[in-house]
Amino acid sequence: MIGRTDALLEEPSGLRQLVFGYAVAGVSQGLVFGTLIPILRALLDGTVPWNWLVVAALGAAVSGISLVTTSNVGYYVGIEAVTDALMRRVSSHVATLPLGWFTSARAGQLSSIMSTSLQNLMNVPSVFLQQMTVAVTTPATVVVLIAFVDWRISAALLIPVPLLYYYFRAIKKVSGPEHDREERVNADASEKVLEFARLQPILRASGTLVGGWGELNDAIDASRESTRRSLDRQNAPLARYAATVVLTLALGLVCVAYLSMGGALQPTDAVVIMLFAVRFVEPLSLVGAYASGLQLADTALDSVEAVLDAPALPEPAHPRTPADGSVEFDHVAFGYAPDRPVVHDISFRCAPGTVTALIGPSGSGKSTLTRLIARFWDVDAGSVRIGGVDVREMSTTSIMNMTAMVFQNVYLFDDTVLENVRLGKPDATDEQIHTVARAARLDSVIDALPDGWDTRVGEGGSLLSGGQRQRVSIARALLKDAPIVLLDEATAALDGENEAAITAAVAELAVGRTVIVIAHRLSTVRGADQIVVLDGGGVENIGTHDQLIGRNGIYSDFFRDRSDAAGWTFGQEIPR
């Protein structure tokens, strides 16, 4: 485990030094016990063994100082050198991964790593590593000292050790998969509990109570059964390990009794060695319980390693700088899976300072194209260029600085409105923030919030309405002041008031920038400098509104349908 941790951190973690410190404490404890034989012999002879008493006191002092000092260092290593460092490594690496890596399963895996797996690792240096090292080195020292009195007793105590090691490995082997299975089942149960809470309005409206929602009950039953099975599977090798520990003590005591009765062992030595034998097996009895904890740490390292092994988007050795804010697709093909292409042979150019509207049926590749511009993935064929430079030849920082994105489903961080807007430009002044807030029509929202700019938005922005979240997102994009703006259904599913405000804010955002917008609203599409019509993952047509309206195709049908819908009125009341 120590070697794996150092390899994942790409630097020494300090765990090896901790093991050495704990070993010093364990050996010193064993030596203190070893002084009992000469001390007891001297006392029975009527003399005071000052020399051995000093040795015992020094051993106790060394053991105590080593244990306290190393334990304090262990807390630092666990929190800072291991857990925090691995969290930062995982976070940094995740930021370089293509968006395609983030499936729902992997998002849950990442959450589990950060919240559970790495927390399990935190206790290893200060708790499990300490207890394991002391529990092994102290008995090892004791058995060596017993050998100086009579090697046969040491041999008797060592006979079951290979069996103890075998059962220790068996406990670890069972704990790993059982823990993984239990974690998956418990995660599913937690998800169902949260879903049950979110669905309360629907469940109550339908008259479905707790006992009537089978999915939640099944998940809870599965969680209970998984926990019970995990305990049962781990208890079998743990019980065998405990029985072997008792056998070790029995062998030692039988050997002492046999040698004492034969006169080969003095009564005084026999009493002390019996105490030694108890001291030998006592810490060993705890080692079996530590196996599960160490296996949890190994499992956590497996999870971290799986994330760090995920290939990142390659960074160019010599990044190039775009000449302007133009965007060009040159015979682009891309699919989220090799056998399922999403877009193919896409070619068009968006000139700097123009608005390009993408329209087409659901699944035609509109959102995919906007994300390829920001290099969330690399294309399978062709190239996407910004300012004449292939995005694969640009640094990730340069691409992010060149693009601003406003999506339909806006995610805000659980912080204040002010800090969510400031993400667009962390060093922005209050004056700049207030300016973009007015342009994004966010100022009216701020005035209505209970704590103004300091109002917390909740997880994902849950305490704000959809229109309010959109205004925060647009203000953030305005503050970033990127030359390319990507809009994905920014006004979809909004009421009339919010739609008007967002439309005006988007118009502010588009001034002097290259805008690629996905929209189903006729007013947005009609005012675009260029309309790209997608169908079946390819380009069906390209042109302005006036050009496309005269051609038969998807756009003319789109225009006719929207025009007809715009002319609908409510007539007289339907008779009953």
Buried (B, 14 or more C-beta within 10 A) or exposed (E): BBEBBBEBBEEEBBBEBBBEBBBBBBBBBBBBBBBBBBBBBBEEEEEEBEEBBEBBEBBBEBBEBBBEEBBEBBBBBBBEBBBEBBBEBBEEBBEBBBEBBEEEEBEBBBEBBBEBBBEBBBBBBBBBBBBBBBBBBBBBBBBBBBBEBBEBBBBBBBEBBEBBEEBBEBBBEBBBEBBBBBBBBBBBBEEBBEEBEEBEEEBEEEEBEEEEBEEBEEBBEBBEEBBEBBEEBBEEBBEBBBEBBEBBBBBBBEBBEBBBEEEEBBEBBBBBBBBBBEBBBBBBBEBBBBBBBBBBBBBBBEBBEEBBEEEBBEEBEEBBEBEBBBBBBBEBBBBEEEEEBBBBBBEBBBBBBBBBBBBBEEEBBBBBBBBBBBBBBBBBEBBBBBBEBBBBBBBBEBBBBBBBBBBBEBEBBBBBBBBBBBBBBEEBEEEBBBBBBBBBBBBEBBEEBEEEBEBBBEEBBEBBEBBBBBBBBBBBBBBBBBBBBBBBBBBBEBEEEBBBBBBBBBBBBBEEBBBBBBBBBBEBBBBBBBBBBBBEBBBBBBBEBEEBBEEEEBBBEBBEEBEEEEEEEEEEEEEE
